[in-house]
Amino acid sequence: MVVPADSFLALPPMVQAAGAGVFTWMLTALGAAAVFARRRPSAVFMDGMLGFAAGVMLGASIWSLLAPAIRLGGKAQGAGWVPALAGFVAGLLVLRGVDRVLPHLHAAPAGDYVEGVRTKWHRSTLLVLAIALHHIPEALALGVAFGAASLERGVAGGATASAAVALAIGLGVQNVPEGLAVALPLRRLGMRPLRSFCLGQLTAAAEPAAAALGAGALLLVGGLLPYALGFAAGAMVYVVVEELLPEAHRSGHSDIASVGTGLGFTFMTALAFWLG
């Protein structure tokens, strides 16, 4: 059954956020399902799609998170951009801390290497954790966006709700290549297609709960809304620069990845303005 947009936005914010998290999770599963295809996507295609995903996340960080944070901060006296940028820097620093602790596989021109604490975990586990590291900040940002829409309803709720919906659509679209980006390497490691698919979609399985958590946490500290939106934007930008862009450039098709990044940013910008 399809839920009309007005009915969906009338639901409690944590339910909205969880529903949006289910949507982005399902699109991750759609991307991972491509592992069942007989013909494997080329490295050029994958680099372009990962670049596109990076561009979408950059656009989402600006239009759906950072810009609303600055607008909301501007309602208070003084420099309205300070709370947004303070939250942005905090998001960068927190994700840096998580990146240093959580064991995961990192792409590099000279070959993959393990970041985080020392571990004997299998390469496939580290690969899954690397992609899962992308999804948690995304889901929290999604929850923060829907929580912000609830807090701002009746004030500037239309614009904020539109930003949340645009963020959900944009993250869902960019999750398609991310699902394939983990399922396909697992298949190359010798896993059966079904297991590769299951692990590929599992990287986003926590998105509904994390999105609901983000919305609930924001509702508890509503006065910190500009900081929270800025924090979510900073966390997403860190993921783009630290994880997605190096992965997109690793096969030597930097021009394709760069064009993909620009197209992804264009798509997210158009989507944000189309939705108001």
ABEGO torsion letter per residue (X at the ends): XBBBAAAAAABBAAAAAAAAAAAAAAAAAAAAAAAABABBBBAAAAAAAAAAAAAAAAAAAAAAAAAAAAAAAAABBEBAAAAAAAAAAAAAAAAAAAAAABBBBBBBAAEBBBBEBBBABBAAAAAAAAAAAAAAAAAAAAAAAAAAAAAABGAAAAAAAAAAAAAAAAAAAAAAAAAAAAAAAAAAAGBBAAAAAAAAAAAAAAAAAAAAAAAAAAAABAAAAAAAAAAAAAAAAAAAAAAAAAAAAAAGBAAAAAAAAAAAAAAAAAAAAAAX
